[in-house]
Amino acid sequence: MNKILVRKIINISLLAVIVLFVLSGYAVTNAKFLDFIGFGIIRRGSFFSIHSGLIIPLIVLVFLHVYPYLRVRK
């Protein structure tokens, strides 16, 4: 695969995970937002599970995003 295409996939995936991470975290802490975004169907525990489950993908994607720039320059 082309390096540019791989970087775009990583960047878009990272953006999606960050948005989901922020929205799920805010939904856990704010009851009004929880009702708005979850339509009253999804409970706080589900948002907490989503939020907790996104930690590992977030760390991996941030590492993959930064890794190409970690080379030691001489």
N, C-alpha and C positions, 0 to 999 in steps of 0.2 A: 504494500500500500504506500501511497505517497505520504511523506512526512507532514505536509500541510493538511491533508485530509485527516490524518490521525490527530493532529493538534486541534483541528476544528471539532472533531468528535469529543475529545477530552474536554475542551472548553465549554461546549454546549451541555455536556453531561454534568460538568461541575456547576454550571449556572443553574441547571434544573435541580440538582441536589441542594444547593444553597437556598434556593427559593422555597423548596419543600421543607427544608430544615427550619428556616425562619418562620414560615407560616404555621408549621406544626407546633413549634415552640410557643408562638404567640397564642395559638388556639388553646394550648394547655393552661396558659396563665390568665386568659381573658374569657370570661363566660359569655359575654355578648358576641364576641367574634367567633367563639365556638359554635353558637347557635346559627350564626350567619353562614359560616363556611361549611359546617357539617349538616345543615338543613334539619337539625334536631335529630338526625338519625345516628350520626357517629358520636360516640361518647368520648369523654376526656381520656380514658384509658387507651383508646385506639390511637388518638393523636399522640399520646405519650409513647406508645409502642413504635409508631412511625418515626417519631423524633429520636428515640433511642436507637432504632435500627439504622438510621442514616449516618451515625457517627463514623463507622468503619468506612463506608463508601466515600464519605467526605474527606477523611484523612488520606485514603488511597488516591483519590482524584486530585487533591491538592499536591500530593507528592509527584504524581505524574505530570501535573501542570508546571511544576517548578523544576523538575529533574533535568530537562534539557539545558537549563541555564546554570547548573551547578558545576559545570566543568571547570577545572583549574586551568587558568590561562597563564601561559609562560611568557 
